[in-house]
């Protein structure tokens, strides 16, 4: 970690913040309000890589909602004064909760207030909790502000629940938790050009983030950021059982009314709603008819799409 600048009355929160969902957004709003109360500056302390990837490198099975670049950009747009991206390592994981608070939060950051979730744990073996923080606050002269559970339709919001929703293809649910549609970025790579021969040319995508979570196999209505514009389209994720026997996952995006050469370019996909499961068709003609139906359904969905609008004021 680079040298930490002098921070005026640091008010800090800590977490991985994958997805920067509506719960995270409310935490940030409370953090900013708390900093105003003591004429301080906000500090968000997060980690990279994800702790589970370091602690269990061979079997972490971790899929992330966001790339690290997207996470940083999303956090910065909420007006945090200081974002500390701490390199998570095995050595760091061995720090006790007391050592972490004393050596980093107190001695290096000079924390004045900690804003933290009611069930947050930290330090070696996750031994640190709210009660310990309050005890240490009395020793090292900082306040502790507890944040209760943040819910949507009586469901407590978490990055884990968003991953579960995306994995199940429940994109409307995921969007309600994120405050915006689930999205990811990919590079356009060459495919077999089959889509062109049946009137539905596709961009084959390779996600930039190797640990990117993706929706379950199937067809989806999407918005596509490409060449400085946002276009309507549809996406298929799957093994394409109608045209190949190889079980290789493919991500193919058909952008409506678009015919530019975008090979090797990076595009962003906003996944709006699931259309159907992946199916095997008896012929290419049946596949073509289904794709035509998918386009009609996608246009209807996208024409009636209203982005979630969340505003948490400080």
N, C-alpha and C positions, 0 to 999 in steps of 0.2 A: 504494500500500500504506500502511495506517495505521502510526502509530508503533509499533515493536516494543517490547513491555515487557521489562524486565530478566528474563533467564532464567538460572537457576542451572545452570552446567555443561551447556550445550545439547548434546544428542546428536540429530543430525539425519539424516533421510533425505529424498530428493527424487524426484519423479516425477509423472506425470499421474494415476495411480491410478484410471483409469476402470474401473468395475466392482467395485473393492475385492475382488478375487478371492482364492483361497486362498494364492496366492503373496504378494500384498500383505499378507494377514493374518499370514503367517509373518514377513515383514519387520518388521511392527509389533511382533510378539512379541519378536523379537530386539532391536529398538530399545529396548523397555522393559527387557529384561534388561540390555542394555548401559548404559542410564542408571542402573540400580540399582548397577552395579559402580563407578561414579564419583560416586555421590550426585548425579546430574544430573536434568535434566528432558527429556522427549521433545519433539521438534519435527518436524512433518511439513510439508514445503515443497512445495506443489503450485500448479498454474496454472489460470487461467480467463481467456479461453476457451482451448480446446485449441490448442496451437501451430500445428498444421497449418491451422486455420481462419484464423489471422492471416497466416501466411506464404503461403498459397495461397487467398485469399478467393474466387476465381472458379471454382476447379476442385478444391477439397480433397476432395470426395466423402466427407466424414467423417460416419460414423454412430456415435453414442455409446451405450454400454451403459446409462449412467445420466445423469439430469439432475444439474446441479451441486448442487441441494438434496439429492438422494438421496445423492450422493457425500459431502457434508459430514456428513450424518446418520450414514452408515455408518462413516465414519472416526472420528467422535466416540464412537460406541458402543464402540470398541475401547480407549478410555481414553488417547488422546493428550493430553499436557499442553498443547501449543500447536499449533494448526493455522494455518499461514500460507497464505492464498489470494492468490497474487501475480498481479496483472493482467499477462497476457502481451501485449506490444505489439511493433511493429516495432523501436522504439528498444531495448527490452530484448533482442530477438533479436540485435542487433548487438554486444552485450557479448561480449568474448572470454571464454574459460573462466577465465583468470587474473583478469580484472576482476570477473567474477561472484563468484568465491571471495573475492577481497580486499575488494571494496566492499560486498558484501551478506552473505555468510556470516561473514566475519571482522569487518569494521568495524561492521556493524549488528546481527548476531546473536551475535557472539563465540563461534563454534562451538568445542566442545572435542573432539567426535568425530563423524565422518561414517560412517554405515552405508549401504552402497550396493551395488547389484547388480554382478556381475562384468562385465557387458557394457553398463553404463550410459554414455551419452555426453551431454554438455551443452555450453553455450556456443555461440558463433558457429560455424556450419558443423559443429556437433557435434564440435568439436576436443578437448573435455575428456574424459578417461577416468580409469580407476582409477590408472594409472601417474602421470599428472599430479597427481592429488589427493594421492598419497603424497609427491610432491616438494614440493607446496605445504604439506602438513601439516608437513614439517620446517621450512619457512620461517616459517609462521604458528602453529606450536605447537598442532596438533590431530592426533588419531589418525584413522586410516582403517580401517574394518572392512568386509571384503569378504563379500558374500552370494553363494553359489553358485546355480546354477539350481534351481528348485523344480518338481518334476514330479508328474504324476498318470498312473498307468499308463504310465510311461516317456515321457510327453509333457511337454515343458517348458511351464509355464503362462504365458500372456500374454493381455493384453486383446485383441490381434489374433486369437488362436486362439478366444477366446470369441465375438467378432463373427462369425468364420467359421462357428462352430457354430450360432449363432442364425440367421444368414442362410441356412444350409442346412436349417433346421428341426430340427436335432439338439439338442433341448432337454434331454434327459437328459445328454448330454455337457456342454452349457453349464452345467447345474446342478452337475455334478461339479467343474467348474473354479471356479465362483462360490462353492460351499459352500451354495447355496440356489437355488431356482428363479429363472430370469430373470423380471424383472418390469418393468412400466412403468405410468405414470399417464396417464389421459386424462379429458377432459371429455365428458359425455354430451350429444350434439347430436341434433337432429331428423333422422329419416330418412324413408323413404316408407311406413313402417308395414306393409310386406308381411308381415313375420314374424308379426304379430298375426293376420292373416287366415288363416294356415295353422297356427296353434297354437303358434308358437315366437317370441313377442315378443322383440325384441332391443334392446339399448342400443347406439346408434351412437357410436363413440368418435373423438375427435380428440386425439392425443397432446399433452400439455402441452409436451414437449420437441420443438422443430421438427427437431432433429437425431437424434431417437430411432431406433435400429436396431429393426427389427421382423422377426419370423420370416418365412420365405418364404410365399407364398400357400398357403392350405390351412385345414383345420379342426384345432382344438386343444382338449384338455381343460384347463380353467383353474380356479383359485380366484380369487374376486373379493372384495376388501375394499370393502364398501358399507354405509353407514348404521351404522357401528360394529361390523359383524359380518363374518365371512368365510364366503362362500357358494360352493357348487359351481356350475360352469357349463361352457359350451363357447363357443368363439370361432371366427369365420371371418374370415380376412383374404384379400381378393381383389377381383375386379372383378364378381363375381356374373354369370357369363355366361348363366345360365338365364333371368334376369329383366331384363337390360338389355344394350344394345349399346354403352353408353358405357364406355370403359376408364378408370374412375375408381376408385382404390383405396378400399375400404371396410373398416372394422374393426367387426364386429358381435359383440356378446356376449349370449348367452342365459343368464340366471341362473336356475337351477332353483328352482322353488317360490317365486317372488318376483314381486310385481306392483305395487310402489310406483312412484310417479312420481318419477323421479330426473333429469329434464331439467336441464341446466346444472350438475349436481353432478359432483364429481371422484371417480373410483373408481380403485382399483389392481388391476391384473391380474397374477397369478402364472401364468406359462405352464408347465404341467406336462409335457405330452407331445403330440406330433403324432398326429392321428387319421388323416388322409388328405390327398391332393392335392385342390385345387379341381377340380370337374367341371362339365360341362354336362349337364343333365337334360332329357329330352324333354318333361316336363310338371311342373307344380307338385306333382302327386300323387306323382311319383317323388322329387322334392326332399323332400317332407314325409316319405316313408318313409325316405329316407337320414338326415334329421335325427333321426328317432326312433331309428335304429340308432346314430347318433353319440352320442345321449344315453345309451343303454345302455352303450356303450363308455366314455364319459366317467365315468359313475358307477362302473363297475368300476375304472378307473384311479385315480380320486380316492379311492375307498374303500381302495385298497391302497397309496396314496402314502405314502412315508416320506421326510420332508425330510432332505437331507444334513446331517450334524451334524459340524461341524469345530470343534475346540477346540485352539488353539495357546497353550500356557502359557508364561509367562515364568519 
